[in-house]
Amino acid sequence: MDLRRLVTFKTIIEEGSFARAASKLCCTQSTVTFQIQQLERELGLQLFEKIGRRMVVTGAAQGILPHVHEMIRVMSGLKQAAQQSAEPRGELRIATAETLLSYKMPQVLKLFKKQAPGVRLSLKSLNCYHIRDALLADETDLGVFYRVGNDSSLKMEDYGKRQLVLVSSPEFEGADFMGINQHIPVTFIINEPQCIFRQIFENTLRQRGITIDNTIELWSIESIKQCVEGNLGVSFLPRFTVEKELRSGRLRELTFSTSPLSINAVCAHHAGKCVSPAMEVFMACMRECLENDAEVNIEALAL
């Protein structure tokens, strides 16, 4: 069975159309159509049906998709095993959380480029939950994000705890976030609802019976910090993202817990995925740059 036909089928499912699959695979749409026709003939199945102007995947095609993923992984593993001694090449797909991408990953990426110049790196920023889903669906090779569960289908390397901190501008009039059953007249400035540190902050407020005025959602951490510096509200962020501003006095830390609240940074891949040479090099770069970079002492947290 021609692996290219299986890759084409998988790409159409991922991209949602023959045209976008052709663009991603750098071929013509007629080539994609021909490969699907050949695969349908080989399998004896209709993979797509035309409904209106759209080509829709059939139920039979959905049923074989897990086997297609597995076969592609096995064939990829065979190629990788044959090339273990060679310089890493091919494409490596990385998905990472925005704060880690902005503040921790540049050093890793610089080192990786030096050690694996022949690898085409595909890099995108996603929400942590979306990264986990992308890994499970084999839509990305490695995820660098904050742990959001104990998923047995993922193999993870832990890079330690990242302390969270509540920050405001120096002009902010103090408020007691440690109290209970109260309303604090302040705006919370943070990114989208599935942000893991936003969830920790909002869950803590609910547990304490605290309400606030409103929430402003911004995607960029830099924009969030600028708004907080302008005394438009407070934010709850990983300490490493605001370390410079805290040292310079542009931001100040507010008391939010009796012991540090934190999240775990991890690098993960699907447990059933063959680890390619490029993945090995990238994870080694991660270990070199981040393994000793955690801000929170684990033993101290246990006291």
Summary of the structure (lengths in Angstrom):
residues: 303
radius of gyration: 23.3
end to end distance: 58.4
largest distance: 71.6
contacts: 911
relative contact order: 0.15
helix: 45%
strand: 25%
